[in-house]
């Protein structure tokens, strides 16, 4: 878990999910997924900030930050699955829980 890794995951997911819109790739699933990613990135960022500041709260935040990180990796892996073709919708077929 690092800031650089977090930025790579965030950028990849932002690109795959796409910009907010009301039409196109099932906006009913896109927006909740976008919120999940934003929530996870915010939580991981808070943990990394606590670590950088030397805060004692970082110890208690580590488990949740790790869960959020793994959730982002699961979402990202949905697009890199071997059966995912070029015509695959931007949103994975199954909702992916972060926790």
Secondary structure, DSSP 8 states (H G I E B T S, - for coil): --HHHHHHHHHHHHHHH-S--SSSS-HHHHHHHHHHHHHHHHHHHHHHHHHHHT-THHHHHHHHHHHHHHHHHHHHHTTS-TT--TT--SS-SS-----
